[in-house]
């Protein structure tokens, strides 16, 4: 699975880790994140992420 990086703050979403603090289980692909998921650091939506 590919990692995605926030264009605003540099946070990298790693699907192997997920985002457990926000209820996203390890193994969740970026494409499968809920539509309302936002960057846990700066709060921007998924459209502000680029494939790493």
mmCIF entry with sequence, helices, sheets and N, C-alpha, C, O atoms, coordinates in Angstrom:
data_MODEL
# 
_entry.id   MODEL 
# 
_entity.id                         1 
_entity.type                       polymer 
_entity.pdbx_number_of_molecules   1 
# 
_entity_poly.entity_id                      1 
_entity_poly.type                           'polypeptide(L)' 
_entity_poly.nstd_linkage                   no 
_entity_poly.nstd_monomer                   no 
_entity_poly.pdbx_seq_one_letter_code       
;(UNK)(UNK)(UNK)(UNK)(UNK)(UNK)(UNK)(UNK)(UNK)(UNK)(UNK)(UNK)(UNK)(UNK)(UNK)(UNK)
(UNK)(UNK)(UNK)(UNK)(UNK)(UNK)(UNK)(UNK)(UNK)(UNK)(UNK)(UNK)(UNK)(UNK)(UNK)(UNK)
(UNK)(UNK)(UNK)(UNK)(UNK)(UNK)(UNK)(UNK)(UNK)(UNK)(UNK)(UNK)(UNK)(UNK)(UNK)(UNK)
(UNK)(UNK)(UNK)(UNK)
;
_entity_poly.pdbx_seq_one_letter_code_can   XXXXXXXXXXXXXXXXXXXXXXXXXXXXXXXXXXXXXXXXXXXXXXXXXXXX 
_entity_poly.pdbx_strand_id                 A 
# 
loop_
_entity_poly_seq.entity_id 
_entity_poly_seq.num 
_entity_poly_seq.mon_id 
_entity_poly_seq.hetero 
1 1  UNK n 
1 2  UNK n 
1 3  UNK n 
1 4  UNK n 
1 5  UNK n 
1 6  UNK n 
1 7  UNK n 
1 8  UNK n 
1 9  UNK n 
1 10 UNK n 
1 11 UNK n 
1 12 UNK n 
1 13 UNK n 
1 14 UNK n 
1 15 UNK n 
1 16 UNK n 
1 17 UNK n 
1 18 UNK n 
1 19 UNK n 
1 20 UNK n 
1 21 UNK n 
1 22 UNK n 
1 23 UNK n 
1 24 UNK n 
1 25 UNK n 
1 26 UNK n 
1 27 UNK n 
1 28 UNK n 
1 29 UNK n 
1 30 UNK n 
1 31 UNK n 
1 32 UNK n 
1 33 UNK n 
1 34 UNK n 
1 35 UNK n 
1 36 UNK n 
1 37 UNK n 
1 38 UNK n 
1 39 UNK n 
1 40 UNK n 
1 41 UNK n 
1 42 UNK n 
1 43 UNK n 
1 44 UNK n 
1 45 UNK n 
1 46 UNK n 
1 47 UNK n 
1 48 UNK n 
1 49 UNK n 
1 50 UNK n 
1 51 UNK n 
1 52 UNK n 
# 
_struct_asym.id          A 
_struct_asym.entity_id   1 
# 
loop_
_struct_conf.conf_type_id 
_struct_conf.id 
_struct_conf.pdbx_PDB_helix_id 
_struct_conf.beg_label_comp_id 
_struct_conf.beg_label_asym_id 
_struct_conf.beg_label_seq_id 
_struct_conf.pdbx_beg_PDB_ins_code 
_struct_conf.end_label_comp_id 
_struct_conf.end_label_asym_id 
_struct_conf.end_label_seq_id 
_struct_conf.pdbx_end_PDB_ins_code 
_struct_conf.beg_auth_comp_id 
_struct_conf.beg_auth_asym_id 
_struct_conf.beg_auth_seq_id 
_struct_conf.end_auth_comp_id 
_struct_conf.end_auth_asym_id 
_struct_conf.end_auth_seq_id 
_struct_conf.pdbx_PDB_helix_class 
_struct_conf.details 
_struct_conf.pdbx_PDB_helix_length 
HELX_P HELX_P1 AA1 UNK A 20 ? UNK A 22 ? UNK A 20 UNK A 22 5 ? 3 
HELX_P HELX_P2 AA2 UNK A 30 ? UNK A 32 ? UNK A 30 UNK A 32 5 ? 3 
HELX_P HELX_P3 AA3 UNK A 46 ? UNK A 48 ? UNK A 46 UNK A 48 5 ? 3 
# 
_struct_conf_type.id          HELX_P 
_struct_conf_type.criteria    ? 
_struct_conf_type.reference   ? 
# 
_struct_sheet.id               AA1 
_struct_sheet.type             ? 
_struct_sheet.number_strands   3 
_struct_sheet.details          ? 
# 
loop_
_struct_sheet_order.sheet_id 
_struct_sheet_order.range_id_1 
_struct_sheet_order.range_id_2 
_struct_sheet_order.offset 
_struct_sheet_order.sense 
AA1 1 2 ? anti-parallel 
AA1 2 3 ? anti-parallel 
# 
loop_
_struct_sheet_range.sheet_id 
_struct_sheet_range.id 
_struct_sheet_range.beg_label_comp_id 
_struct_sheet_range.beg_label_asym_id 
_struct_sheet_range.beg_label_seq_id 
_struct_sheet_range.pdbx_beg_PDB_ins_code 
_struct_sheet_range.end_label_comp_id 
_struct_sheet_range.end_label_asym_id 
_struct_sheet_range.end_label_seq_id 
_struct_sheet_range.pdbx_end_PDB_ins_code 
_struct_sheet_range.beg_auth_comp_id 
_struct_sheet_range.beg_auth_asym_id 
_struct_sheet_range.beg_auth_seq_id 
_struct_sheet_range.end_auth_comp_id 
_struct_sheet_range.end_auth_asym_id 
_struct_sheet_range.end_auth_seq_id 
AA1 1 UNK A 12 ? UNK A 13 ? UNK A 12 UNK A 13 
AA1 2 UNK A 4  ? UNK A 6  ? UNK A 4  UNK A 6  
AA1 3 UNK A 49 ? UNK A 51 ? UNK A 49 UNK A 51 
# 
loop_
_atom_site.group_PDB 
_atom_site.id 
_atom_site.type_symbol 
_atom_site.label_atom_id 
_atom_site.label_alt_id 
_atom_site.label_comp_id 
_atom_site.label_asym_id 
_atom_site.label_entity_id 
_atom_site.label_seq_id 
_atom_site.pdbx_PDB_ins_code 
_atom_site.Cartn_x 
_atom_site.Cartn_y 
_atom_site.Cartn_z 
_atom_site.occupancy 
_atom_site.B_iso_or_equiv 
_atom_site.pdbx_formal_charge 
_atom_site.auth_seq_id 
_atom_site.auth_comp_id 
_atom_site.auth_asym_id 
_atom_site.auth_atom_id 
_atom_site.pdbx_PDB_model_num 
ATOM 1   N N  . UNK A 1 1  ? 0.838   -1.185 0.000  1.00 0.00 ? 1  UNK A N  1 
ATOM 2   C CA . UNK A 1 1  ? 0.000   0.000  0.000  1.00 0.00 ? 1  UNK A CA 1 
ATOM 3   C C  . UNK A 1 1  ? 0.882   1.247  0.000  1.00 0.00 ? 1  UNK A C  1 
ATOM 4   O O  . UNK A 1 1  ? 1.957   1.278  0.600  1.00 0.00 ? 1  UNK A O  1 
ATOM 5   N N  . UNK A 1 2  ? 0.397   2.257  -0.683 1.00 0.00 ? 2  UNK A N  1 
ATOM 6   C CA . UNK A 1 2  ? 1.183   3.469  -0.835 1.00 0.00 ? 2  UNK A CA 1 
ATOM 7   C C  . UNK A 1 2  ? 0.906   4.474  0.276  1.00 0.00 ? 2  UNK A C  1 
ATOM 8   O O  . UNK A 1 2  ? -0.197  4.541  0.820  1.00 0.00 ? 2  UNK A O  1 
ATOM 9   N N  . UNK A 1 3  ? 1.929   5.247  0.597  1.00 0.00 ? 3  UNK A N  1 
ATOM 10  C CA . UNK A 1 3  ? 1.808   6.287  1.615  1.00 0.00 ? 3  UNK A CA 1 
ATOM 11  C C  . UNK A 1 3  ? 1.414   7.599  0.937  1.00 0.00 ? 3  UNK A C  1 
ATOM 12  O O  . UNK A 1 3  ? 1.743   7.837  -0.225 1.00 0.00 ? 3  UNK A O  1 
ATOM 13  N N  . UNK A 1 4  ? 0.711   8.437  1.679  1.00 0.00 ? 4  UNK A N  1 
ATOM 14  C CA . UNK A 1 4  ? 0.291   9.749  1.196  1.00 0.00 ? 4  UNK A CA 1 
ATOM 15  C C  . UNK A 1 4  ? 0.728   10.806 2.201  1.00 0.00 ? 4  UNK A C  1 
ATOM 16  O O  . UNK A 1 4  ? 0.641   10.603 3.412  1.00 0.00 ? 4  UNK A O  1 
ATOM 17  N N  . UNK A 1 5  ? 1.203   11.947 1.678  1.00 0.00 ? 5  UNK A N  1 
ATOM 18  C CA . UNK A 1 5  ? 1.714   13.011 2.530  1.00 0.00 ? 5  UNK A CA 1 
ATOM 19  C C  . UNK A 1 5  ? 0.853   14.253 2.398  1.00 0.00 ? 5  UNK A C  1 
ATOM 20  O O  . UNK A 1 5  ? 0.461   14.636 1.296  1.00 0.00 ? 5  UNK A O  1 
ATOM 21  N N  . UNK A 1 6  ? 0.559   14.884 3.538  1.00 0.00 ? 6  UNK A N  1 
ATOM 22  C CA . UNK A 1 6  ? -0.217  16.120 3.567  1.00 0.00 ? 6  UNK A CA 1 
ATOM 23  C C  . UNK A 1 6  ? 0.618   17.242 2.960  1.00 0.00 ? 6  UNK A C  1 
ATOM 24  O O  . UNK A 1 6  ? 1.750   17.484 3.377  1.00 0.00 ? 6  UNK A O  1 
ATOM 25  N N  . UNK A 1 7  ? 0.045   17.924 1.969  1.00 0.00 ? 7  UNK A N  1 
ATOM 26  C CA . UNK A 1 7  ? 0.749   19.022 1.314  1.00 0.00 ? 7  UNK A CA 1 
ATOM 27  C C  . UNK A 1 7  ? 0.893   20.241 2.220  1.00 0.00 ? 7  UNK A C  1 
ATOM 28  O O  . UNK A 1 7  ? 1.746   21.095 1.976  1.00 0.00 ? 7  UNK A O  1 
ATOM 29  N N  . UNK A 1 8  ? 0.078   20.330 3.252  1.00 0.00 ? 8  UNK A N  1 
ATOM 30  C CA . UNK A 1 8  ? 0.091   21.493 4.129  1.00 0.00 ? 8  UNK A CA 1 
ATOM 31  C C  . UNK A 1 8  ? 1.101   21.370 5.272  1.00 0.00 ? 8  UNK A C  1 
ATOM 32  O O  . UNK A 1 8  ? 1.845   22.313 5.542  1.00 0.00 ? 8  UNK A O  1 
ATOM 33  N N  . UNK A 1 9  ? 1.131   20.218 5.941  1.00 0.00 ? 9  UNK A N  1 
ATOM 34  C CA . UNK A 1 9  ? 1.974   20.104 7.141  1.00 0.00 ? 9  UNK A CA 1 
ATOM 35  C C  . UNK A 1 9  ? 3.040   19.015 7.065  1.00 0.00 ? 9  UNK A C  1 
ATOM 36  O O  . UNK A 1 9  ? 3.937   18.975 7.907  1.00 0.00 ? 9  UNK A O  1 
ATOM 37  N N  . UNK A 1 10 ? 2.957   18.132 6.070  1.00 0.00 ? 10 UNK A N  1 
ATOM 38  C CA . UNK A 1 10 ? 3.965   17.092 5.923  1.00 0.00 ? 10 UNK A CA 1 
ATOM 39  C C  . UNK A 1 10 ? 3.642   15.772 6.610  1.00 0.00 ? 10 UNK A C  1 
ATOM 40  O O  . UNK A 1 10 ? 4.439   14.837 6.540  1.00 0.00 ? 10 UNK A O  1 
ATOM 41  N N  . UNK A 1 11 ? 2.482   15.673 7.279  1.00 0.00 ? 11 UNK A N  1 
ATOM 42  C CA . UNK A 1 11 ? 2.076   14.411 7.906  1.00 0.00 ? 11 UNK A CA 1 
ATOM 43  C C  . UNK A 1 11 ? 1.975   13.336 6.826  1.00 0.00 ? 11 UNK A C  1 
ATOM 44  O O  . UNK A 1 11 ? 1.443   13.585 5.744  1.00 0.00 ? 11 UNK A O  1 
ATOM 45  N N  . UNK A 1 12 ? 2.484   12.147 7.121  1.00 0.00 ? 12 UNK A N  1 
ATOM 46  C CA . UNK A 1 12 ? 2.392   11.041 6.172  1.00 0.00 ? 12 UNK A CA 1 
ATOM 47  C C  . UNK A 1 12 ? 1.429   9.998  6.706  1.00 0.00 ? 12 UNK A C  1 
ATOM 48  O O  . UNK A 1 12 ? 1.600   9.475  7.807  1.00 0.00 ? 12 UNK A O  1 
ATOM 49  N N  . UNK A 1 13 ? 0.399   9.702  5.896  1.00 0.00 ? 13 UNK A N  1 
ATOM 50  C CA . UNK A 1 13 ? -0.521  8.612  6.233  1.00 0.00 ? 13 UNK A CA 1 
ATOM 51  C C  . UNK A 1 13 ? 0.090   7.319  5.735  1.00 0.00 ? 13 UNK A C  1 
ATOM 52  O O  . UNK A 1 13 ? 0.327   7.149  4.539  1.00 0.00 ? 13 UNK A O  1 
ATOM 53  N N  . UNK A 1 14 ? 0.346   6.401  6.668  1.00 0.00 ? 14 UNK A N  1 
ATOM 54  C CA . UNK A 1 14 ? 0.905   5.095  6.354  1.00 0.00 ? 14 UNK A CA 1 
ATOM 55  C C  . UNK A 1 14 ? -0.187  4.059  6.574  1.00 0.00 ? 14 UNK A C  1 
ATOM 56  O O  . UNK A 1 14 ? -0.598  3.836  7.713  1.00 0.00 ? 14 UNK A O  1 
ATOM 57  N N  . UNK A 1 15 ? -0.668  3.420  5.506  1.00 0.00 ? 15 UNK A N  1 
ATOM 58  C CA . UNK A 1 15 ? -1.758  2.458  5.665  1.00 0.00 ? 15 UNK A CA 1 
ATOM 59  C C  . UNK A 1 15 ? -1.418  1.269  6.554  1.00 0.00 ? 15 UNK A C  1 
ATOM 60  O O  . UNK A 1 15 ? -2.318  0.648  7.121  1.00 0.00 ? 15 UNK A O  1 
ATOM 61  N N  . UNK A 1 16 ? -0.140  0.943  6.684  1.00 0.00 ? 16 UNK A N  1 
ATOM 62  C CA . UNK A 1 16 ? 0.245   -0.160 7.565  1.00 0.00 ? 16 UNK A CA 1 
ATOM 63  C C  . UNK A 1 16 ? -0.017  0.194  9.023  1.00 0.00 ? 16 UNK A C  1 
ATOM 64  O O  . UNK A 1 16 ? -0.239  -0.693 9.848  1.00 0.00 ? 16 UNK A O  1 
ATOM 65  N N  . UNK A 1 17 ? 0.007   1.488  9.345  1.00 0.00 ? 17 UNK A N  1 
ATOM 66  C CA . UNK A 1 17 ? -0.217  1.961  10.712 1.00 0.00 ? 17 UNK A CA 1 
ATOM 67  C C  . UNK A 1 17 ? -1.669  2.392  10.906 1.00 0.00 ? 17 UNK A C  1 
ATOM 68  O O  . UNK A 1 17 ? -2.240  2.201  11.980 1.00 0.00 ? 17 UNK A O  1 
ATOM 69  N N  . UNK A 1 18 ? -2.266  2.977  9.862  1.00 0.00 ? 18 UNK A N  1 
ATOM 70  C CA . UNK A 1 18 ? -3.613  3.525  9.976  1.00 0.00 ? 18 UNK A CA 1 
ATOM 71  C C  . UNK A 1 18 ? -3.578  4.830  10.756 1.00 0.00 ? 18 UNK A C  1 
ATOM 72  O O  . UNK A 1 18 ? -2.557  5.516  10.800 1.00 0.00 ? 18 UNK A O  1 
ATOM 73  N N  . UNK A 1 19 ? -4.698  5.160  11.366 1.00 0.00 ? 19 UNK A N  1 
ATOM 74  C CA . UNK A 1 19 ? -4.807  6.357  12.215 1.00 0.00 ? 19 UNK A CA 1 
ATOM 75  C C  . UNK A 1 19 ? -5.649  5.964  13.422 1.00 0.00 ? 19 UNK A C  1 
ATOM 76  O O  . UNK A 1 19 ? -6.797  6.388  13.555 1.00 0.00 ? 19 UNK A O  1 
ATOM 77  N N  . UNK A 1 20 ? -5.060  5.135  14.315 1.00 0.00 ? 20 UNK A N  1 
ATOM 78  C CA . UNK A 1 20 ? -5.831  4.580  15.426 1.00 0.00 ? 20 UNK A CA 1 
ATOM 79  C C  . UNK A 1 20 ? -6.454  5.630  16.343 1.00 0.00 ? 20 UNK A C  1 
ATOM 80  O O  . UNK A 1 20 ? -7.504  5.380  16.936 1.00 0.00 ? 20 UNK A O  1 
ATOM 81  N N  . UNK A 1 21 ? -5.827  6.801  16.471 1.00 0.00 ? 21 UNK A N  1 
ATOM 82  C CA . UNK A 1 21 ? -6.388  7.845  17.324 1.00 0.00 ? 21 UNK A CA 1 
ATOM 83  C C  . UNK A 1 21 ? -7.714  8.364  16.782 1.00 0.00 ? 21 UNK A C  1 
ATOM 84  O O  . UNK A 1 21 ? -8.511  8.945  17.519 1.00 0.00 ? 21 UNK A O  1 
ATOM 85  N N  . UNK A 1 22 ? -7.945  8.147  15.479 1.00 0.00 ? 22 UNK A N  1 
ATOM 86  C CA . UNK A 1 22 ? -9.178  8.601  14.846 1.00 0.00 ? 22 UNK A CA 1 
ATOM 87  C C  . UNK A 1 22 ? -10.018 7.444  14.317 1.00 0.00 ? 22 UNK A C  1 
ATOM 88  O O  . UNK A 1 22 ? -10.867 7.634  13.447 1.00 0.00 ? 22 UNK A O  1 
ATOM 89  N N  . UNK A 1 23 ? -9.780  6.240  14.847 1.00 0.00 ? 23 UNK A N  1 
ATOM 90  C CA . UNK A 1 23 ? -10.608 5.084  14.527 1.00 0.00 ? 23 UNK A CA 1 
ATOM 91  C C  . UNK A 1 23 ? -10.307 4.404  13.204 1.00 0.00 ? 23 UNK A C  1 
ATOM 92  O O  . UNK A 1 23 ? -11.129 3.636  12.707 1.00 0.00 ? 23 UNK A O  1 
ATOM 93  N N  . UNK A 1 24 ? -9.140  4.673  12.622 1.00 0.00 ? 24 UNK A N  1 
ATOM 94  C CA . UNK A 1 24 ? -8.766  4.050  11.353 1.00 0.00 ? 24 UNK A CA 1 
ATOM 95  C C  . UNK A 1 24 ? -7.814  2.889  11.650 1.00 0.00 ? 24 UNK A C  1 
ATOM 96  O O  . UNK A 1 24 ? -6.708  3.091  12.152 1.00 0.00 ? 24 UNK A O  1 
ATOM 97  N N  . UNK A 1 25 ? -8.256  1.687  11.334 1.00 0.00 ? 25 UNK A N  1 
ATOM 98  C CA . UNK A 1 25 ? -7.494  0.482  11.650 1.00 0.00 ? 25 UNK A CA 1 
ATOM 99  C C  . UNK A 1 25 ? -6.269  0.336  10.758 1.00 0.00 ? 25 UNK A C  1 
ATOM 100 O O  . UNK A 1 25 ? -6.281  0.770  9.606  1.00 0.00 ? 25 UNK A O  1 
ATOM 101 N N  . UNK A 1 26 ? -5.202  -0.279 11.293 1.00 0.00 ? 26 UNK A N  1 
ATOM 102 C CA . UNK A 1 26 ? -4.056  -0.606 10.448 1.00 0.00 ? 26 UNK A CA 1 
ATOM 103 C C  . UNK A 1 26 ? -4.521  -1.440 9.254  1.00 0.00 ? 26 UNK A C  1 
ATOM 104 O O  . UNK A 1 26 ? -5.421  -2.272 9.374  1.00 0.00 ? 26 UNK A O  1 
ATOM 105 N N  . UNK A 1 27 ? -3.894  -1.202 8.102  1.00 0.00 ? 27 UNK A N  1 
ATOM 106 C CA . UNK A 1 27 ? -4.265  -1.935 6.895  1.00 0.00 ? 27 UNK A CA 1 
ATOM 107 C C  . UNK A 1 27 ? -5.302  -1.219 6.049  1.00 0.00 ? 27 UNK A C  1 
ATOM 108 O O  . UNK A 1 27 ? -5.714  -1.744 5.014  1.00 0.00 ? 27 UNK A O  1 
ATOM 109 N N  . UNK A 1 28 ? -5.739  -0.023 6.465  1.00 0.00 ? 28 UNK A N  1 
ATOM 110 C CA . UNK A 1 28 ? -6.737  0.735  5.705  1.00 0.00 ? 28 UNK A CA 1 
ATOM 111 C C  . UNK A 1 28 ? -6.035  1.570  4.633  1.00 0.00 ? 28 UNK A C  1 
ATOM 112 O O  . UNK A 1 28 ? -5.245  2.461  4.944  1.00 0.00 ? 28 UNK A O  1 
ATOM 113 N N  . UNK A 1 29 ? -6.335  1.269  3.372  1.00 0.00 ? 29 UNK A N  1 
ATOM 114 C CA . UNK A 1 29 ? -5.750  2.021  2.259  1.00 0.00 ? 29 UNK A CA 1 
ATOM 115 C C  . UNK A 1 29 ? -6.259  3.453  2.281  1.00 0.00 ? 29 UNK A C  1 
ATOM 116 O O  . UNK A 1 29 ? -7.367  3.718  2.746  1.00 0.00 ? 29 UNK A O  1 
ATOM 117 N N  . UNK A 1 30 ? -5.446  4.378  1.775  1.00 0.00 ? 30 UNK A N  1 
ATOM 118 C CA . UNK A 1 30 ? -5.831  5.790  1.728  1.00 0.00 ? 30 UNK A CA 1 
ATOM 119 C C  . UNK A 1 30 ? -7.160  5.952  1.001  1.00 0.00 ? 30 UNK A C  1 
ATOM 120 O O  . UNK A 1 30 ? -8.012  6.729  1.432  1.00 0.00 ? 30 UNK A O  1 
ATOM 121 N N  . UNK A 1 31 ? -7.341  5.226  -0.097 1.00 0.00 ? 31 UNK A N  1 
ATOM 122 C CA . UNK A 1 31 ? -8.564  5.316  -0.885 1.00 0.00 ? 31 UNK A CA 1 
ATOM 123 C C  . UNK A 1 31 ? -9.797  4.868  -0.096 1.00 0.00 ? 31 UNK A C  1 
ATOM 124 O O  . UNK A 1 31 ? -10.919 5.259  -0.416 1.00 0.00 ? 31 UNK A O  1 
ATOM 125 N N  . UNK A 1 32 ? -9.584  4.051  0.933  1.00 0.00 ? 32 UNK A N  1 
ATOM 126 C CA . UNK A 1 32 ? -10.695 3.522  1.730  1.00 0.00 ? 32 UNK A CA 1 
ATOM 127 C C  . UNK A 1 32 ? -10.997 4.345  2.982  1.00 0.00 ? 32 UNK A C  1 
ATOM 128 O O  . UNK A 1 32 ? -11.904 4.008  3.744  1.00 0.00 ? 32 UNK A O  1 
ATOM 129 N N  . UNK A 1 33 ? -10.240 5.422  3.193  1.00 0.00 ? 33 UNK A N  1 
ATOM 130 C CA . UNK A 1 33 ? -10.531 6.286  4.340  1.00 0.00 ? 33 UNK A CA 1 
ATOM 131 C C  . UNK A 1 33 ? -11.909 6.921  4.153  1.00 0.00 ? 33 UNK A C  1 
ATOM 132 O O  . UNK A 1 33 ? -12.304 7.196  3.020  1.00 0.00 ? 33 UNK A O  1 
ATOM 133 N N  . UNK A 1 34 ? -12.646 7.159  5.233  1.00 0.00 ? 34 UNK A N  1 
ATOM 134 C CA . UNK A 1 34 ? -13.956 7.802  5.113  1.00 0.00 ? 34 UNK A CA 1 
ATOM 135 C C  . UNK A 1 34 ? -13.842 9.167  4.432  1.00 0.00 ? 34 UNK A C  1 
ATOM 136 O O  . UNK A 1 34 ? -12.814 9.837  4.540  1.00 0.00 ? 34 UNK A O  1 
ATOM 137 N N  . UNK A 1 35 ? -14.892 9.570  3.738  1.00 0.00 ? 35 UNK A N  1 
ATOM 138 C CA . UNK A 1 35 ? -14.868 10.843 3.002  1.00 0.00 ? 35 UNK A CA 1 
ATOM 139 C C  . UNK A 1 35 ? -14.616 12.021 3.920  1.00 0.00 ? 35 UNK A C  1 
ATOM 140 O O  . UNK A 1 35 ? -14.088 13.042 3.480  1.00 0.00 ? 35 UNK A O  1 
ATOM 141 N N  . UNK A 1 36 ? -14.981 11.902 5.184  1.00 0.00 ? 36 UNK A N  1 
ATOM 142 C CA . UNK A 1 36 ? -14.833 13.029 6.119  1.00 0.00 ? 36 UNK A CA 1 
ATOM 143 C C  . UNK A 1 36 ? -13.558 12.956 6.967  1.00 0.00 ? 36 UNK A C  1 
ATOM 144 O O  . UNK A 1 36 ? -13.386 13.738 7.902  1.00 0.00 ? 36 UNK A O  1 
ATOM 145 N N  . UNK A 1 37 ? -12.664 12.011 6.634  1.00 0.00 ? 37 UNK A N  1 
ATOM 146 C CA . UNK A 1 37 ? -11.386 11.919 7.353  1.00 0.00 ? 37 UNK A CA 1 
ATOM 147 C C  . UNK A 1 37 ? -10.565 13.147 7.036  1.00 0.00 ? 37 UNK A C  1 
ATOM 148 O O  . UNK A 1 37 ? -10.548 13.612 5.897  1.00 0.00 ? 37 UNK A O  1 
ATOM 149 N N  . UNK A 1 38 ? -9.876  13.680 8.048  1.00 0.00 ? 38 UNK A N  1 
ATOM 150 C CA . UNK A 1 38 ? -9.005  14.842 7.852  1.00 0.00 ? 38 UNK A CA 1 
ATOM 151 C C  . UNK A 1 38 ? -7.630  14.549 8.440  1.00 0.00 ? 38 UNK A C  1 
ATOM 152 O O  . UNK A 1 38 ? -7.463  13.634 9.247  1.00 0.00 ? 38 UNK A O  1 
ATOM 153 N N  . UNK A 1 39 ? -6.666  15.334 8.025  1.00 0.00 ? 39 UNK A N  1 
ATOM 154 C CA . UNK A 1 39 ? -5.308  15.197 8.540  1.00 0.00 ? 39 UNK A CA 1 
ATOM 155 C C  . UNK A 1 39 ? -5.340  15.357 10.056 1.00 0.00 ? 39 UNK A C  1 
ATOM 156 O O  . UNK A 1 39 ? -5.878  16.344 10.559 1.00 0.00 ? 39 UNK A O  1 
ATOM 157 N N  . UNK A 1 40 ? -4.773  14.401 10.791 1.00 0.00 ? 40 UNK A N  1 
ATOM 158 C CA . UNK A 1 40 ? -4.803  14.485 12.249 1.00 0.00 ? 40 UNK A CA 1 
ATOM 159 C C  . UNK A 1 40 ? -3.933  15.604 12.823 1.00 0.00 ? 40 UNK A C  1 
ATOM 160 O O  . UNK A 1 40 ? -4.050  15.937 14.002 1.00 0.00 ? 40 UNK A O  1 
ATOM 161 N N  . UNK A 1 41 ? -3.064  16.182 11.997 1.00 0.00 ? 41 UNK A N  1 
ATOM 162 C CA . UNK A 1 41 ? -2.199  17.257 12.471 1.00 0.00 ? 41 UNK A CA 1 
ATOM 163 C C  . UNK A 1 41 ? -2.807  18.628 12.191 1.00 0.00 ? 41 UNK A C  1 
ATOM 164 O O  . UNK A 1 41 ? -2.947  19.443 13.103 1.00 0.00 ? 41 UNK A O  1 
ATOM 165 N N  . UNK A 1 42 ? -3.170  18.885 10.926 1.00 0.00 ? 42 UNK A N  1 
ATOM 166 C CA . UNK A 1 42 ? -3.628  20.239 10.569 1.00 0.00 ? 42 UNK A CA 1 
ATOM 167 C C  . UNK A 1 42 ? -5.090  20.328 10.170 1.00 0.00 ? 42 UNK A C  1 
ATOM 168 O O  . UNK A 1 42 ? -5.618  21.431 10.031 1.00 0.00 ? 42 UNK A O  1 
ATOM 169 N N  . UNK A 1 43 ? -5.763  19.189 9.979  1.00 0.00 ? 43 UNK A N  1 
ATOM 170 C CA . UNK A 1 43 ? -7.202  19.198 9.759  1.00 0.00 ? 43 UNK A CA 1 
ATOM 171 C C  . UNK A 1 43 ? -7.683  19.379 8.327  1.00 0.00 ? 43 UNK A C  1 
ATOM 172 O O  . UNK A 1 43 ? -8.886  19.520 8.107  1.00 0.00 ? 43 UNK A O  1 
ATOM 173 N N  . UNK A 1 44 ? -6.776  19.380 7.336  1.00 0.00 ? 44 UNK A N  1 
ATOM 174 C CA . UNK A 1 44 ? -7.225  19.519 5.950  1.00 0.00 ? 44 UNK A CA 1 
ATOM 175 C C  . UNK A 1 44 ? -7.796  18.192 5.454  1.00 0.00 ? 44 UNK A C  1 
ATOM 176 O O  . UNK A 1 44 ? -7.514  17.138 6.025  1.00 0.00 ? 44 UNK A O  1 
ATOM 177 N N  . UNK A 1 45 ? -8.604  18.248 4.385  1.00 0.00 ? 45 UNK A N  1 
ATOM 178 C CA . UNK A 1 45 ? -9.227  17.020 3.887  1.00 0.00 ? 45 UNK A CA 1 
ATOM 179 C C  . UNK A 1 45 ? -8.284  16.242 2.966  1.00 0.00 ? 45 UNK A C  1 
ATOM 180 O O  . UNK A 1 45 ? -7.173  16.678 2.666  1.00 0.00 ? 45 UNK A O  1 
ATOM 181 N N  . UNK A 1 46 ? -8.766  15.076 2.529  1.00 0.00 ? 46 UNK A N  1 
ATOM 182 C CA . UNK A 1 46 ? -7.943  14.153 1.742  1.00 0.00 ? 46 UNK A CA 1 
ATOM 183 C C  . UNK A 1 46 ? -7.454  14.739 0.430  1.00 0.00 ? 46 UNK A C  1 
ATOM 184 O O  . UNK A 1 46 ? -6.446  14.279 -0.106 1.00 0.00 ? 46 UNK A O  1 
ATOM 185 N N  . UNK A 1 47 ? -8.143  15.746 -0.102 1.00 0.00 ? 47 UNK A N  1 
ATOM 186 C CA . UNK A 1 47 ? -7.732  16.328 -1.386 1.00 0.00 ? 47 UNK A CA 1 
ATOM 187 C C  . UNK A 1 47 ? -6.402  17.060 -1.283 1.00 0.00 ? 47 UNK A C  1 
ATOM 188 O O  . UNK A 1 47 ? -5.797  17.394 -2.301 1.00 0.00 ? 47 UNK A O  1 
ATOM 189 N N  . UNK A 1 48 ? -5.944  17.312 -0.062 1.00 0.00 ? 48 UNK A N  1 
ATOM 190 C CA . UNK A 1 48 ? -4.675  18.017 0.154  1.00 0.00 ? 48 UNK A CA 1 
ATOM 191 C C  . UNK A 1 48 ? -3.510  17.061 0.404  1.00 0.00 ? 48 UNK A C  1 
ATOM 192 O O  . UNK A 1 48 ? -2.474  17.473 0.926  1.00 0.00 ? 48 UNK A O  1 
ATOM 193 N N  . UNK A 1 49 ? -3.673  15.779 0.033  1.00 0.00 ? 49 UNK A N  1 
ATOM 194 C CA . UNK A 1 49 ? -2.623  14.784 0.192  1.00 0.00 ? 49 UNK A CA 1 
ATOM 195 C C  . UNK A 1 49 ? -2.094  14.361 -1.169 1.00 0.00 ? 49 UNK A C  1 
ATOM 196 O O  . UNK A 1 49 ? -2.843  14.296 -2.144 1.00 0.00 ? 49 UNK A O  1 
ATOM 197 N N  . UNK A 1 50 ? -0.815  14.078 -1.227 1.00 0.00 ? 50 UNK A N  1 
ATOM 198 C CA . UNK A 1 50 ? -0.164  13.607 -2.459 1.00 0.00 ? 50 UNK A CA 1 
ATOM 199 C C  . UNK A 1 50 ? 0.467   12.251 -2.206 1.00 0.00 ? 50 UNK A C  1 
ATOM 200 O O  . UNK A 1 50 ? 0.978   11.976 -1.120 1.00 0.00 ? 50 UNK A O  1 
ATOM 201 N N  . UNK A 1 51 ? 0.421   11.404 -3.238 1.00 0.00 ? 51 UNK A N  1 
ATOM 202 C CA . UNK A 1 51 ? 1.054   10.093 -3.141 1.00 0.00 ? 51 UNK A CA 1 
ATOM 203 C C  . UNK A 1 51 ? 2.549   10.274 -2.962 1.00 0.00 ? 51 UNK A C  1 
ATOM 204 O O  . UNK A 1 51 ? 3.177   11.068 -3.662 1.00 0.00 ? 51 UNK A O  1 
ATOM 205 N N  . UNK A 1 52 ? 3.107   9.544  -2.033 1.00 0.00 ? 52 UNK A N  1 
ATOM 206 C CA . UNK A 1 52 ? 4.541   9.681  -1.742 1.00 0.00 ? 52 UNK A CA 1 
ATOM 207 C C  . UNK A 1 52 ? 5.335   8.724  -2.597 1.00 0.00 ? 52 UNK A C  1 
ATOM 208 O O  . UNK A 1 52 ? 6.561   8.684  -2.503 1.00 0.00 ? 52 UNK A O  1 
# 
